[in-house]
């Protein structure tokens, strides 16, 4: 027997090594075929089923959430429209009430103005009756001061313009 070389390069050792390699290969093949691959395949299928179910649940929940969101948007639009309608009605009612008050105040103001114009006309008439007398007194005082003579009431009447009545 020779020593010192590598047994895998010794041709006399090859048939035994080939038998052992085939035996190990056959055992590993059986283990992979009947134990490892079925377990891994089952785990992969279970995981695919789980992922598929989760994706289906997520899609279903997403669709439900979208339906709820659409419903909420529709309710918000309806509430907004109702609020605009109520605000418009309130605005119209307030405007009608304000217009009614304005009309009442216009009637009261017209009455006050008519009464004031009447008082002004009476006061103007009273003042105009005194204006002629004041003008006659003023004219008499001016004549007396400028000329030193006293004017008679007839002369003062002739000197004043005739009453126009306004």
Backbone as a chain_set.jsonl record, in Angstrom:
{"seq": "XXXXXXXXXXXXXXXXXXXXXXXXXXXXXXXXXXXXXXXXXXXXXXXXXXXXXXXXXXXXXXXXXXXXXXXXXXXXXXXXXXXXXXXXXXXXXXXXXXXXXXXXXXXXXXXXXXXXXXXXXXXXXXXXXXXXXXXXXXXXXXXXXXXXXXXXXXXXXXXXXXXXXX", "coords": {"N": [[0.802, -1.173, 0.0], [0.46, 2.111, -0.79], [1.317, 5.172, 0.603], [0.595, 8.589, 1.364], [-0.558, 9.838, -0.851], [-3.424, 11.422, -2.291], [-6.609, 10.007, -1.605], [-8.754, 10.253, -3.389], [-7.642, 10.504, -5.842], [-6.621, 8.122, -6.343], [-7.01, 5.428, -8.365], [-7.812, 2.906, -7.652], [-9.398, 3.207, -5.489], [-11.696, 4.345, -6.412], [-14.109, 2.824, -7.237], [-15.352, 2.168, -4.75], [-15.725, 4.711, -3.693], [-17.491, 5.726, -5.588], [-19.726, 4.1, -5.147], [-20.413, 4.859, -2.528], [-20.937, 7.583, -3.027], [-23.129, 7.354, -4.772], [-24.933, 6.116, -3.045], [-25.251, 8.056, -0.99], [-26.253, 10.105, -2.575], [-28.667, 8.905, -3.424], [-30.033, 8.591, -0.958], [-30.219, 11.28, -0.177], [-31.724, 12.167, -2.333], [-34.13, 10.81, -1.916], [-34.848, 11.863, 0.593], [-35.15, 14.609, -0.076], [-37.186, 14.376, -2.023], [-39.38, 13.157, -0.672], [-39.592, 14.344, 1.848], [-38.369, 17.025, 2.414], [-38.997, 18.761, 0.121], [-41.874, 18.412, -0.132], [-42.678, 19.514, 2.346], [-41.702, 22.17, 2.191], [-43.044, 22.986, -0.111], [-45.697, 22.795, 0.8], [-45.619, 24.738, 2.808], [-45.096, 27.004, 1.248], [-47.405, 27.041, -0.376], [-49.345, 27.367, 1.627], [-48.599, 29.871, 2.563], [-48.98, 31.4, 0.233], [-51.762, 31.126, -0.001], [-52.528, 32.419, 2.344], [-51.529, 35.02, 1.878], [-52.991, 35.647, -0.438], [-55.596, 35.585, 0.647], [-55.359, 37.665, 2.506], [-54.904, 39.803, 0.771], [-57.329, 39.788, -0.605], [-59.064, 40.393, 1.541], [-58.08, 42.94, 2.138], [-58.715, 44.321, -0.224], [-61.506, 44.138, -0.144], [-62.028, 45.551, 2.233], [-60.998, 48.013, 1.45], [-62.786, 48.676, -0.613], [-65.153, 48.842, 0.884], [-64.467, 50.966, 2.568], [-64.171, 52.982, 0.66], [-66.782, 53.121, -0.272], [-68.053, 54.026, 2.065], [-66.758, 56.475, 2.315], [-67.654, 57.76, -0.01], [-70.356, 57.862, 0.612], [-70.259, 59.534, 2.859], [-69.334, 61.882, 1.668], [-71.506, 62.45, 0.015], [-73.466, 62.897, 1.967], [-72.353, 65.152, 3.181], [-72.497, 67.0, 1.081], [-75.266, 67.131, 0.796], [-75.958, 68.166, 3.305], [-74.632, 70.618, 3.137], [-76.047, 71.797, 1.037], [-78.569, 71.937, 2.232], [-77.966, 73.691, 4.315], [-77.289, 75.994, 2.862], [-79.784, 76.502, 1.718], [-81.364, 76.983, 4.013], [-80.006, 79.2, 5.022], [-80.453, 80.997, 2.933], [-83.243, 81.23, 3.066], [-83.466, 82.369, 5.615], [-82.082, 84.737, 5.178], [-83.766, 85.911, 3.277], [-86.102, 86.192, 4.811], [-85.173, 87.943, 6.791], [-84.561, 90.145, 5.189], [-87.107, 90.787, 4.215], [-88.35, 91.481, 6.604], [-86.755, 93.649, 7.346], [-87.304, 95.334, 5.184], [-90.025, 95.8, 5.652], [-89.89, 97.158, 8.108], [-88.426, 99.357, 7.231], [-90.262, 100.512, 5.499], [-92.257, 101.215, 7.338], [-90.825, 103.073, 8.856], [-90.304, 104.948, 6.866], [-92.887, 105.904, 6.389], [-93.438, 107.038, 8.903], [-91.419, 108.969, 8.947], [-92.154, 110.536, 6.754], [-94.522, 111.593, 7.749], [-93.546, 113.076, 9.918], [-91.91, 114.871, 8.522], [-93.86, 116.222, 6.983], [-95.318, 117.437, 9.017], [-93.298, 119.053, 10.084], [-92.757, 120.696, 7.877], [-95.185, 122.014, 7.743], [-95.144, 123.452, 10.165], [-92.933, 125.02, 9.613], [-93.906, 126.538, 7.487], [-95.932, 127.943, 8.801], [-94.38, 129.374, 10.618], [-92.818, 130.815, 8.834], [-94.782, 132.351, 7.619], [-95.642, 133.835, 9.83], [-93.284, 135.159, 10.366], [-92.992, 136.633, 8.037], [-95.047, 138.454, 8.271], [-94.097, 140.111, 10.197], [-91.832, 141.067, 9.007], [-92.453, 143.151, 7.237], [-93.244, 145.125, 8.985], [-90.873, 145.453, 10.403], [-89.214, 146.303, 8.352], [-90.443, 148.735, 7.749], [-90.016, 150.151, 10.146], [-87.243, 150.183, 10.139], [-86.713, 151.63, 7.811], [-87.846, 154.082, 8.529], [-86.172, 154.789, 10.635], [-83.756, 155.061, 9.264], [-84.305, 157.15, 7.487], [-84.776, 159.206, 9.274], [-82.316, 159.414, 10.534], [-80.575, 159.978, 8.436], [-81.673, 162.225, 7.186], [-82.785, 163.72, 9.173], [-85.441, 164.235, 9.396], [-88.796, 163.166, 10.112], [-90.501, 160.436, 8.819], [-93.773, 159.992, 7.468], [-96.368, 157.553, 8.185], [-97.808, 156.902, 5.805], [-96.036, 157.654, 3.778], [-94.011, 155.86, 4.265], [-95.304, 153.437, 3.697], [-95.74, 153.749, 0.97], [-93.122, 153.713, 0.107], [-92.234, 151.129, 0.617], [-92.109, 147.925, -1.013], [-94.891, 146.334, -2.668], [-96.859, 143.748, -1.069], [-96.273, 140.383, -1.849], [-97.324, 137.998, -1.109], [-95.992, 135.593, -0.693]], "CA": [[0.0, 0.0, 0.0], [1.193, 3.364, -0.885], [0.746, 6.231, 1.438], [1.052, 9.917, 1.016], [-1.324, 10.462, -1.931], [-4.826, 11.702, -2.007], [-7.361, 8.823, -1.998], [-9.658, 10.498, -4.498], [-6.89, 10.369, -7.084], [-6.181, 6.727, -6.46], [-8.015, 4.758, -9.17], [-8.253, 1.696, -6.978], [-10.386, 3.62, -4.492], [-12.844, 4.954, -7.053], [-15.375, 2.101, -7.187], [-15.947, 2.316, -3.412], [-16.169, 6.097, -3.547], [-18.65, 5.893, -6.443], [-20.844, 3.451, -4.461], [-20.805, 5.743, -1.431], [-21.518, 8.809, -3.586], [-24.459, 7.012, -5.247], [-25.777, 5.866, -1.867], [-25.557, 9.349, -0.36], [-27.129, 10.812, -3.514], [-29.98, 8.259, -3.396], [-30.661, 8.95, 0.317], [-30.57, 12.705, -0.246], [-32.824, 12.295, -3.292], [-35.348, 10.367, -1.244], [-35.19, 12.868, 1.614], [-35.676, 15.814, -0.735], [-38.425, 14.072, -2.733], [-40.507, 12.803, 0.186], [-39.644, 15.073, 3.117], [-38.083, 18.456, 2.384], [-39.742, 19.473, -0.914], [-43.297, 18.534, 0.212], [-42.867, 20.46, 3.465], [-41.478, 23.533, 1.691], [-44.158, 23.277, -1.02], [-46.88, 23.034, 1.626], [-45.445, 26.042, 3.466], [-45.241, 28.039, 0.23], [-48.825, 27.112, -0.732], [-50.061, 27.956, 2.763], [-48.252, 31.297, 2.592], [-49.67, 32.016, -0.901], [-53.177, 31.207, 0.358], [-52.655, 33.459, 3.373], [-51.327, 36.316, 1.225], [-54.159, 35.872, -1.292], [-56.721, 35.928, 1.525], [-55.123, 39.001, 3.061], [-55.112, 40.779, -0.307], [-58.78, 39.847, -0.816], [-59.646, 41.154, 2.663], [-57.685, 44.346, 1.99], [-59.519, 44.902, -1.306], [-62.872, 44.249, 0.347], [-62.05, 46.668, 3.186], [-60.793, 49.246, 0.687], [-64.051, 48.962, -1.287], [-66.095, 49.297, 1.909], [-64.048, 52.308, 2.998], [-64.491, 53.907, -0.424], [-68.239, 53.292, -0.255], [-68.365, 54.892, 3.214], [-66.275, 57.827, 2.0], [-68.597, 58.333, -0.977], [-71.588, 58.15, 1.349], [-69.996, 60.706, 3.697], [-69.271, 63.051, 0.777], [-72.88, 62.742, -0.392], [-74.143, 63.492, 3.125], [-71.817, 66.504, 3.361], [-73.08, 67.835, 0.028], [-76.672, 67.331, 1.139], [-75.998, 69.079, 4.453], [-74.224, 71.934, 2.65], [-77.181, 72.336, 0.273], [-79.609, 72.272, 3.204], [-77.517, 74.896, 5.034], [-77.444, 77.131, 1.954], [-81.209, 76.778, 1.574], [-81.824, 77.599, 5.267], [-79.42, 80.545, 5.089], [-81.174, 81.834, 1.961], [-84.567, 81.53, 3.618], [-83.283, 83.309, 6.729], [-81.705, 86.018, 4.584], [-84.972, 86.479, 2.664], [-87.0, 86.607, 5.89], [-84.6, 89.136, 7.416], [-84.708, 91.251, 4.251], [-88.521, 91.167, 4.2], [-88.615, 92.161, 7.866], [-86.085, 94.946, 7.273], [-88.063, 96.17, 4.246], [-91.261, 96.218, 6.328], [-89.515, 98.199, 9.075], [-88.039, 100.543, 6.473], [-91.496, 101.134, 5.009], [-92.885, 101.868, 8.493], [-90.033, 104.255, 9.209], [-90.519, 105.943, 5.816], [-94.203, 106.522, 6.635], [-93.29, 107.922, 10.079], [-90.579, 110.1, 8.557], [-92.953, 111.406, 5.888], [-95.458, 112.323, 8.617], [-92.762, 114.067, 10.67], [-91.505, 115.926, 7.578], [-95.037, 117.033, 6.639], [-95.613, 118.278, 10.183], [-92.25, 120.075, 10.183], [-92.969, 121.671, 6.797], [-96.334, 122.836, 8.152], [-94.682, 124.412, 11.194], [-92.047, 125.989, 8.953], [-94.769, 127.455, 6.714], [-96.594, 128.843, 9.761], [-93.353, 130.284, 11.155], [-92.453, 131.736, 7.75], [-95.89, 133.301, 7.479], [-95.586, 134.773, 10.971], [-92.099, 136.018, 10.212], [-93.207, 137.562, 6.927], [-95.906, 139.568, 8.727], [-93.251, 141.007, 10.991], [-90.772, 141.623, 8.154], [-92.916, 144.438, 6.688], [-93.21, 146.114, 10.071], [-89.453, 145.714, 10.698], [-88.683, 147.102, 7.238], [-90.972, 150.107, 7.89], [-89.304, 150.776, 11.266], [-85.854, 150.4, 9.727], [-86.717, 152.722, 6.83], [-88.11, 155.329, 9.269], [-84.96, 155.144, 11.386], [-82.717, 155.499, 8.32], [-84.676, 158.471, 6.977], [-84.588, 160.179, 10.351], [-80.894, 159.572, 10.799], [-79.898, 160.586, 7.298], [-82.203, 163.555, 6.853], [-83.191, 164.426, 10.381], [-86.878, 164.407, 9.32], [-89.569, 161.977, 10.43], [-91.359, 160.065, 7.685], [-95.131, 159.643, 7.895], [-96.683, 156.151, 7.858], [-98.224, 156.815, 4.401], [-94.83, 157.712, 2.954], [-93.282, 154.585, 4.453], [-96.062, 152.415, 2.971], [-95.484, 153.962, -0.453], [-91.729, 153.41, -0.175], [-92.036, 149.67, 0.686], [-92.729, 147.219, -2.149], [-96.202, 145.73, -2.368], [-96.758, 142.367, -0.588], [-96.522, 139.406, -2.908], [-98.073, 136.885, -0.528], [-95.232, 134.353, -0.534]], "C": [[0.846, 1.238, 0.0], [0.541, 4.383, 0.026], [1.284, 7.557, 0.963], [0.255, 10.547, -0.109], [-2.762, 10.708, -1.497], [-5.66, 10.524, -2.47], [-8.284, 9.078, -3.178], [-8.935, 10.43, -5.847], [-6.364, 8.943, -7.299], [-7.287, 5.963, -7.155], [-8.534, 3.495, -8.507], [-9.347, 2.015, -5.968], [-11.674, 4.112, -5.141], [-14.102, 4.107, -6.99], [-16.044, 2.228, -5.822], [-16.485, 3.727, -3.208], [-17.412, 6.356, -4.39], [-19.878, 5.285, -5.774], [-21.324, 4.341, -3.324], [-21.464, 7.027, -1.946], [-22.931, 8.538, -4.088], [-25.404, 6.753, -4.083], [-26.196, 7.163, -1.191], [-26.512, 10.134, -1.26], [-28.534, 10.242, -3.45], [-30.716, 8.61, -2.104], [-31.096, 10.407, 0.304], [-31.74, 12.93, -1.207], [-34.139, 11.886, -2.651], [-35.793, 11.366, -0.183], [-35.793, 14.127, 0.969], [-37.03, 15.524, -1.372], [-39.598, 13.873, -1.787], [-40.606, 13.608, 1.484], [-39.517, 16.577, 2.902], [-38.938, 19.213, 1.366], [-41.231, 19.529, -0.591], [-43.551, 19.516, 1.357], [-42.708, 21.912, 2.989], [-42.62, 23.926, 0.758], [-45.432, 23.58, -0.242], [-46.788, 24.396, 2.313], [-45.638, 27.182, 2.465], [-46.713, 28.187, -0.165], [-49.648, 27.75, 0.38], [-49.816, 29.473, 2.8], [-48.944, 32.023, 1.436], [-51.164, 32.157, -0.611], [-53.416, 32.327, 1.37], [-52.523, 34.847, 2.749], [-52.52, 36.648, 0.333], [-55.38, 36.263, -0.479], [-56.575, 37.327, 2.101], [-55.351, 40.077, 1.998], [-56.608, 40.925, -0.6], [-59.472, 40.641, 0.28], [-59.328, 42.639, 2.534], [-58.505, 45.023, 0.895], [-60.958, 45.115, -0.848], [-62.989, 45.442, 1.306], [-61.874, 48.009, 2.474], [-62.091, 49.65, -0.011], [-65.104, 49.458, -0.294], [-65.765, 50.71, 2.369], [-64.373, 53.336, 1.922], [-65.991, 54.17, -0.472], [-68.653, 54.21, 0.894], [-67.921, 56.326, 2.946], [-67.209, 58.502, 1.005], [-69.906, 58.71, -0.295], [-71.416, 59.412, 2.206], [-69.946, 61.972, 2.847], [-70.679, 63.445, 0.345], [-73.653, 63.397, 0.752], [-73.663, 64.916, 3.359], [-72.405, 67.458, 2.317], [-74.544, 68.136, 0.335], [-76.809, 68.317, 2.299], [-75.623, 70.497, 4.021], [-75.371, 72.586, 1.876], [-78.31, 72.759, 1.206], [-79.235, 73.561, 3.948], [-77.651, 76.133, 4.152], [-78.911, 77.515, 1.809], [-81.743, 77.483, 2.824], [-81.276, 79.02, 5.386], [-80.132, 81.486, 4.121], [-82.548, 82.215, 2.467], [-84.465, 82.541, 4.752], [-82.936, 84.698, 6.201], [-82.936, 86.696, 3.979], [-85.939, 86.969, 3.733], [-86.488, 87.887, 6.554], [-84.754, 90.346, 6.499], [-86.155, 91.737, 4.213], [-88.871, 91.947, 5.47], [-87.983, 93.56, 7.852], [-86.828, 95.884, 6.32], [-89.354, 96.674, 4.883], [-90.966, 97.333, 7.339], [-89.162, 99.497, 8.369], [-89.277, 101.274, 5.961], [-92.211, 101.861, 6.152], [-92.153, 103.156, 8.853], [-90.182, 105.344, 8.149], [-91.846, 106.663, 6.006], [-94.103, 107.487, 7.817], [-92.49, 109.166, 9.715], [-91.354, 111.073, 7.671], [-93.939, 112.229, 6.72], [-94.724, 113.416, 9.388], [-92.347, 115.213, 9.753], [-92.683, 116.824, 7.205], [-95.384, 117.968, 7.787], [-94.594, 119.401, 10.308], [-92.415, 121.132, 9.101], [-94.151, 122.586, 7.116], [-95.922, 123.881, 9.178], [-93.778, 125.471, 10.58], [-92.87, 126.998, 8.171], [-95.461, 128.448, 7.64], [-95.582, 129.864, 10.289], [-92.927, 131.285, 10.096], [-93.534, 132.796, 7.564], [-95.875, 134.335, 8.611], [-94.398, 135.708, 10.826], [-92.31, 137.038, 9.113], [-94.117, 138.724, 7.345], [-95.09, 140.57, 9.526], [-92.18, 141.669, 10.137], [-91.191, 143.01, 7.638], [-92.851, 145.519, 7.773], [-91.768, 146.476, 10.411], [-88.846, 146.581, 9.599], [-89.163, 148.551, 7.352], [-90.25, 150.833, 9.012], [-87.874, 151.108, 10.878], [-85.778, 151.57, 8.753], [-86.94, 154.064, 7.543], [-86.862, 155.765, 10.021], [-83.873, 155.637, 10.458], [-83.014, 156.908, 7.798], [-84.405, 159.511, 8.052], [-83.104, 160.423, 10.597], [-80.195, 160.293, 9.662], [-80.373, 162.028, 7.044], [-82.574, 164.369, 8.082], [-84.689, 164.663, 10.408], [-87.566, 163.098, 9.667], [-90.505, 161.702, 9.269], [-92.722, 159.663, 8.216], [-95.415, 158.185, 7.522], [-97.122, 155.979, 6.422], [-97.02, 156.821, 3.48], [-94.052, 156.404, 3.062], [-93.985, 153.462, 3.694], [-95.803, 152.525, 1.483], [-94.056, 153.565, -0.81], [-91.463, 151.889, -0.158], [-92.688, 148.994, -0.515], [-94.035, 146.566, -1.717], [-95.999, 144.273, -1.942], [-97.099, 141.419, -1.716], [-97.288, 138.21, -2.389], [-97.275, 135.609, -0.401], [-94.347, 134.411, 0.625]], "O": [[1.832, 1.352, 0.728], [-0.681, 4.412, 0.172], [2.29, 7.633, 0.257], [0.393, 11.754, -0.31], [-3.214, 10.238, -0.453], [-5.478, 10.055, -3.594], [-8.566, 8.137, -3.92], [-9.583, 10.31, -6.887], [-5.747, 8.634, -8.318], [-8.389, 5.849, -6.619], [-9.646, 3.068, -8.817], [-10.146, 1.14, -5.636], [-12.672, 4.278, -4.438], [-15.15, 4.679, -6.69], [-17.264, 2.389, -5.78], [-17.554, 3.921, -2.629], [-18.294, 7.11, -3.978], [-20.958, 5.874, -5.819], [-22.527, 4.554, -3.176], [-22.438, 7.502, -1.362], [-23.834, 9.348, -3.882], [-26.571, 7.142, -4.143], [-27.367, 7.345, -0.859], [-27.461, 10.752, -0.778], [-29.503, 11.0, -3.423], [-31.912, 8.899, -2.146], [-32.206, 10.735, 0.722], [-32.622, 13.752, -0.956], [-35.154, 12.559, -2.832], [-36.979, 11.677, -0.075], [-36.818, 14.637, 1.421], [-37.939, 16.347, -1.271], [-40.697, 14.36, -2.056], [-41.636, 13.545, 2.156], [-40.456, 17.324, 3.179], [-39.55, 20.221, 1.721], [-41.832, 20.591, -0.753], [-44.529, 20.263, 1.333], [-43.504, 22.776, 3.356], [-43.113, 25.053, 0.816], [-46.163, 24.512, -0.58], [-47.779, 25.122, 2.387], [-46.259, 28.196, 2.78], [-47.219, 29.303, -0.279], [-50.533, 28.566, 0.122], [-50.739, 30.25, 3.043], [-49.443, 33.134, 1.617], [-51.767, 33.181, -0.934], [-54.382, 33.081, 1.262], [-53.308, 35.745, 3.053], [-53.009, 37.778, 0.335], [-56.12, 37.168, -0.864], [-57.545, 38.082, 2.177], [-55.917, 41.132, 2.284], [-57.101, 42.032, -0.815], [-60.353, 41.456, 0.006], [-60.18, 43.492, 2.784], [-58.941, 46.162, 1.058], [-61.558, 46.152, -1.131], [-63.922, 46.239, 1.208], [-62.502, 49.005, 2.831], [-62.46, 50.824, -0.006], [-65.858, 50.383, -0.594], [-66.653, 51.545, 2.54], [-64.805, 54.445, 2.237], [-66.423, 55.303, -0.686], [-69.509, 55.077, 0.716], [-68.617, 57.276, 3.303], [-67.524, 59.682, 1.152], [-70.492, 59.751, -0.589], [-72.313, 60.252, 2.271], [-70.456, 63.016, 3.254], [-71.014, 64.629, 0.311], [-74.409, 64.343, 0.531], [-74.458, 65.794, 3.696], [-72.768, 68.59, 2.638], [-75.004, 69.264, 0.154], [-77.67, 69.196, 2.276], [-76.225, 71.467, 4.483], [-75.637, 73.777, 2.036], [-78.933, 73.801, 1.007], [-80.088, 74.418, 4.18], [-78.07, 77.192, 4.619], [-79.251, 78.697, 1.779], [-82.484, 78.46, 2.719], [-81.989, 79.934, 5.8], [-80.385, 82.644, 4.454], [-82.981, 83.359, 2.326], [-85.277, 83.461, 4.844], [-83.427, 85.707, 6.707], [-83.131, 87.901, 4.143], [-86.534, 88.037, 3.589], [-87.262, 88.799, 6.844], [-85.042, 91.447, 6.967], [-86.411, 92.94, 4.184], [-89.592, 92.943, 5.42], [-88.6, 94.531, 8.29], [-86.971, 97.074, 6.598], [-89.739, 97.826, 4.687], [-91.695, 98.322, 7.417], [-89.526, 100.586, 8.814], [-89.334, 102.503, 5.985], [-92.709, 102.972, 5.975], [-92.77, 104.188, 9.119], [-90.189, 106.53, 8.478], [-91.936, 107.876, 5.814], [-94.61, 108.608, 7.758], [-92.834, 110.277, 10.119], [-91.227, 112.288, 7.818], [-94.168, 113.406, 6.441], [-95.212, 114.54, 9.503], [-92.415, 116.38, 10.139], [-92.533, 118.042, 7.119], [-95.702, 119.138, 7.574], [-94.946, 120.545, 10.596], [-92.237, 122.322, 9.36], [-94.13, 123.776, 6.804], [-96.3, 125.048, 9.077], [-93.826, 126.645, 10.948], [-92.566, 128.19, 8.189], [-95.571, 129.634, 7.327], [-95.879, 131.054, 10.394], [-92.699, 132.457, 10.396], [-93.242, 133.977, 7.377], [-96.065, 135.531, 8.39], [-94.49, 136.899, 11.123], [-91.865, 138.179, 9.229], [-93.98, 139.838, 6.841], [-95.389, 141.764, 9.513], [-91.669, 142.727, 10.505], [-90.377, 143.933, 7.608], [-92.462, 146.659, 7.52], [-91.457, 147.638, 10.674], [-88.06, 147.486, 9.879], [-88.404, 149.485, 7.09], [-89.902, 152.005, 8.864], [-87.35, 152.164, 11.231], [-84.882, 152.408, 8.856], [-86.303, 155.061, 7.206], [-86.525, 156.948, 10.052], [-83.129, 156.548, 10.821], [-82.119, 157.745, 7.679], [-83.862, 160.578, 7.766], [-82.7, 161.559, 10.845], [-79.32, 161.126, 9.896], [-79.58, 162.916, 6.732], [-82.663, 165.595, 8.011], [-85.182, 165.251, 11.37], [-86.97, 162.03, 9.527], [-91.208, 162.592, 8.791], [-92.824, 159.063, 9.287], [-94.764, 157.642, 6.63], [-96.814, 154.937, 5.843], [-96.982, 156.072, 2.504], [-93.507, 155.908, 2.077], [-93.316, 152.615, 3.103], [-95.661, 151.511, 0.801], [-93.808, 153.121, -1.931], [-90.559, 151.418, -0.848], [-93.727, 149.456, -0.986], [-94.243, 146.285, -0.537], [-95.061, 143.626, -2.407], [-98.073, 141.613, -2.443], [-97.858, 137.465, -3.186], [-97.853, 134.591, -0.019], [-93.633, 133.448, 0.905]]}, "num_chains": 1, "name": "protein.A"}
